[in-house]
């Protein structure tokens, strides 16, 4: 009985490692500081941790963050591989139930992450597309190719709907609408909670009122803060802090 409990605990702690093949390291393409690509090697557990971090940041950030298509693709491949292993596993085995629950948890995180991004695209689509249009070469994109196609189609459908339902019935001088002015921008002045992963020095904080002056703070590793998003947006992008 004791050995069975230890075996079950081991499988829970190593939830992704359902077979020896699952422990193989994964190649993930990233970007270096010069805008080029670099290969990052991750274990399945590290991959899921990256997904959860991206999910939390996307969930609590007021704007659309950098797209992570490599993480999404790798997680989907791992889920397919786990599903194949479960089909070959012995029916009625407790380990199968544990791993199936873990797969459902990962699927929830992945779908929630993608759903959150789509909601932001629908809410801020003119500004997101304008930002993508003015993006410099080598700068990371906020949209995956599929998201970019969705945003363009959503904007075209919105313009067509407005024209057919309202604008064509209005005087000629009012039959045009500037979506960049009509659709609200992401509120970068909103406040977010964060946990510091890497110590940061000399972070410039803007004043709350006109009577106050700019001041500098240090963020200690492991500390938690409530701070204006635009102050720490670059740190979120670099991974130095985690939104919570």
C-alpha positions as CSV (number, residue, x, y, z in Angstrom):
1,X,0.0,0.0,0.0
2,X,2.8,2.4,1.0
3,X,4.6,1.7,-2.3
4,X,1.4,2.3,-4.3
5,X,1.0,5.8,-2.6
6,X,4.6,6.6,-3.3
7,X,4.2,5.6,-6.9
8,X,1.1,7.8,-7.2
9,X,2.8,10.8,-5.7
10,X,5.6,10.4,-8.1
11,X,3.2,10.5,-11.0
12,X,1.4,13.5,-9.7
13,X,4.7,15.5,-9.2
14,X,5.9,14.4,-12.7
15,X,2.6,14.9,-14.3
16,X,3.8,15.2,-17.9
17,X,6.3,12.4,-17.8
18,X,3.9,9.5,-18.6
19,X,6.6,7.7,-20.6
20,X,10.3,7.9,-21.1
21,X,9.7,9.5,-24.4
22,X,7.9,12.4,-22.8
23,X,11.1,13.4,-20.9
24,X,12.8,14.3,-24.1
25,X,13.8,17.9,-24.3
26,X,11.8,20.2,-26.7
27,X,13.3,22.7,-29.1
28,X,11.5,26.1,-28.9
29,X,12.4,29.0,-31.2
30,X,12.9,32.3,-29.4
31,X,14.4,35.7,-30.2
32,X,17.7,37.1,-29.1
33,X,18.4,40.7,-28.3
34,X,19.4,41.4,-32.0
35,X,16.0,40.3,-33.3
36,X,17.4,37.0,-34.6
37,X,16.1,33.6,-33.7
38,X,17.7,31.3,-31.1
39,X,16.8,27.8,-30.1
40,X,15.7,27.3,-26.5
41,X,15.7,23.7,-25.1
42,X,12.9,23.0,-22.6
43,X,11.6,19.9,-20.8
44,X,7.9,19.3,-20.9
45,X,7.5,20.5,-17.4
46,X,9.3,23.8,-18.3
47,X,7.1,24.1,-21.4
48,X,3.9,24.0,-19.3
49,X,5.4,26.5,-16.8
50,X,6.1,28.8,-19.8
51,X,2.5,28.4,-20.9
52,X,1.1,29.2,-17.4
53,X,3.3,32.3,-17.1
54,X,2.1,33.5,-20.5
55,X,-1.5,32.8,-19.5
56,X,-1.3,34.7,-16.2
57,X,0.4,37.7,-17.9
58,X,-2.1,37.8,-20.7
59,X,-5.0,37.5,-18.3
60,X,-3.9,40.4,-16.1
61,X,-2.2,42.7,-18.7
62,X,-4.5,45.5,-20.1
63,X,-3.0,45.2,-23.6
64,X,-2.3,42.4,-26.0
65,X,1.1,40.9,-25.2
66,X,3.6,39.3,-27.6
67,X,2.4,36.2,-29.4
68,X,3.7,32.9,-28.2
69,X,2.9,30.6,-31.2
70,X,5.9,28.3,-30.5
71,X,4.7,27.5,-27.0
72,X,1.1,26.9,-28.2
73,X,2.3,24.6,-30.9
74,X,4.6,22.6,-28.7
75,X,1.9,22.2,-26.0
76,X,-0.6,20.9,-28.5
77,X,2.0,18.4,-29.8
78,X,2.6,17.2,-26.2
79,X,-1.1,16.8,-25.6
80,X,-1.4,14.7,-28.7
81,X,1.5,12.6,-27.6
82,X,0.1,12.1,-24.2
83,X,-3.3,11.1,-25.7
84,X,-1.5,8.4,-27.8
85,X,0.2,7.1,-24.7
86,X,-3.0,6.9,-22.7
87,X,-4.7,4.9,-25.5
88,X,-1.9,2.3,-25.1
89,X,-2.1,2.3,-21.3
90,X,-3.8,-0.4,-19.3
91,X,-7.4,0.3,-18.7
92,X,-8.5,0.9,-15.1
93,X,-5.0,2.0,-14.1
94,X,-5.2,4.8,-11.6
95,X,-2.2,6.5,-13.3
96,X,-4.4,6.9,-16.5
97,X,-7.0,8.8,-14.5
98,X,-4.4,11.1,-12.9
99,X,-2.8,11.9,-16.3
100,X,-6.1,12.4,-18.0
101,X,-7.0,15.0,-15.3
102,X,-3.7,16.7,-15.9
103,X,-4.3,16.8,-19.6
104,X,-7.7,18.4,-19.0
105,X,-6.1,21.0,-16.8
106,X,-3.5,21.8,-19.5
107,X,-6.2,22.1,-22.1
108,X,-8.1,24.5,-20.0
109,X,-5.0,26.7,-19.5
110,X,-4.3,26.7,-23.2
111,X,-7.9,27.4,-24.3
112,X,-8.2,30.2,-21.7
113,X,-5.0,31.8,-22.9
114,X,-6.1,31.8,-26.5
115,X,-9.6,32.9,-25.6
116,X,-8.2,35.8,-23.6
117,X,-6.2,37.0,-26.6
118,X,-9.1,36.8,-28.9
119,X,-11.2,38.9,-26.5
120,X,-8.5,41.6,-26.5
121,X,-8.3,41.5,-30.3
122,X,-12.1,42.0,-30.6
123,X,-12.0,44.8,-28.1
124,X,-9.0,46.7,-29.4
125,X,-8.7,45.5,-33.0
126,X,-8.0,48.9,-34.7
127,X,-5.2,49.8,-32.3
128,X,-3.7,46.3,-32.5
129,X,-3.6,46.3,-36.3
130,X,-2.2,49.9,-36.3
131,X,0.6,48.8,-33.9
132,X,1.3,45.8,-36.2
133,X,1.4,48.1,-39.2
134,X,4.0,50.3,-37.6
135,X,6.1,47.5,-36.1
136,X,9.7,47.7,-37.0
137,X,11.5,44.8,-38.8
138,X,12.8,42.3,-36.2
139,X,10.5,43.5,-33.5
140,X,8.4,40.7,-31.9
141,X,4.8,40.6,-33.2
142,X,1.7,40.9,-30.9
143,X,-0.2,38.6,-33.3
144,X,0.3,35.1,-34.6
145,X,-0.4,34.7,-38.4
146,X,-3.8,33.2,-37.5
147,X,-4.6,36.1,-35.1
148,X,-3.6,38.7,-37.7
149,X,-5.9,37.1,-40.2
150,X,-8.7,37.1,-37.6
151,X,-8.2,40.7,-36.7
152,X,-8.2,41.9,-40.3
153,X,-11.4,39.9,-41.0
154,X,-13.0,41.2,-37.8
155,X,-12.2,44.8,-38.8
156,X,-13.6,44.3,-42.3
157,X,-16.8,42.8,-41.0
158,X,-17.2,45.6,-38.5
159,X,-16.8,48.3,-41.2
160,X,-19.2,46.4,-43.5
161,X,-21.8,46.1,-40.7
162,X,-21.6,49.8,-39.7
163,X,-21.9,50.8,-43.3
164,X,-24.9,48.6,-44.0
165,X,-26.8,49.3,-40.8
166,X,-26.1,52.9,-40.1
167,X,-23.6,54.9,-42.1
168,X,-25.4,54.6,-45.5
169,X,-28.5,56.1,-44.0
170,X,-26.7,59.2,-42.7
171,X,-25.7,62.4,-44.6
172,X,-22.7,62.1,-46.9
173,X,-20.4,64.0,-44.6
174,X,-21.1,61.6,-41.8
175,X,-20.7,58.3,-43.7
176,X,-17.1,57.7,-42.6
177,X,-16.0,56.6,-39.2
178,X,-12.5,56.6,-37.8
179,X,-12.3,53.3,-35.8
180,X,-9.0,54.4,-34.2
181,X,-10.8,57.3,-32.6
182,X,-14.1,55.4,-32.0
183,X,-12.7,52.3,-30.3
184,X,-11.1,52.8,-26.9
185,X,-7.4,52.1,-26.4
186,X,-6.0,49.6,-23.8
187,X,-5.7,51.4,-20.4
188,X,-2.0,51.3,-19.8
189,X,-2.4,53.4,-16.7
190,X,-4.4,50.7,-14.9
191,X,-2.7,49.1,-11.9
192,X,-1.6,45.4,-11.8
193,X,-0.2,43.1,-9.1
194,X,3.2,41.5,-9.9
195,X,5.8,39.3,-8.4
196,X,9.5,40.1,-9.2
197,X,11.5,37.2,-10.7
198,X,14.7,39.1,-11.2
199,X,16.0,42.0,-9.2
200,X,15.5,45.3,-11.0
201,X,17.1,48.6,-10.1
202,X,16.3,52.3,-10.9
203,X,12.7,51.8,-12.1
204,X,11.3,55.2,-12.9
205,X,7.8,55.7,-11.5
206,X,5.6,58.5,-12.8
207,X,3.8,60.7,-10.2
208,X,0.2,60.1,-9.3
209,X,-0.7,63.8,-9.3
210,X,0.7,67.0,-10.8
211,X,2.1,68.1,-7.4
212,X,4.3,65.0,-7.2
213,X,7.6,64.3,-8.9
214,X,9.0,61.3,-10.6
215,X,10.8,58.9,-8.3
216,X,13.0,55.8,-8.6
217,X,12.4,52.4,-6.9
218,X,14.2,49.0,-6.8
219,X,12.3,45.8,-7.2
220,X,13.7,43.0,-5.1
221,X,13.5,39.4,-6.2
222,X,10.5,37.6,-4.8
223,X,8.8,40.9,-3.7
224,X,5.2,41.7,-4.7
225,X,3.9,45.1,-5.8
226,X,0.8,46.9,-7.0
227,X,2.0,49.3,-9.7
228,X,0.9,51.1,-12.9
229,X,1.1,48.8,-15.8
230,X,3.0,51.0,-18.3
231,X,5.8,51.4,-15.7
232,X,6.6,47.7,-15.8
233,X,5.3,46.7,-19.2
234,X,8.9,46.2,-20.6
235,X,9.7,44.0,-17.5
236,X,6.6,41.8,-18.3
237,X,7.8,41.5,-21.9
238,X,11.3,40.5,-20.8
239,X,10.1,38.0,-18.2
240,X,11.7,39.8,-15.3
241,X,8.3,40.1,-13.5
242,X,5.2,38.0,-13.4
243,X,1.7,39.4,-13.2
244,X,-0.5,37.8,-10.5
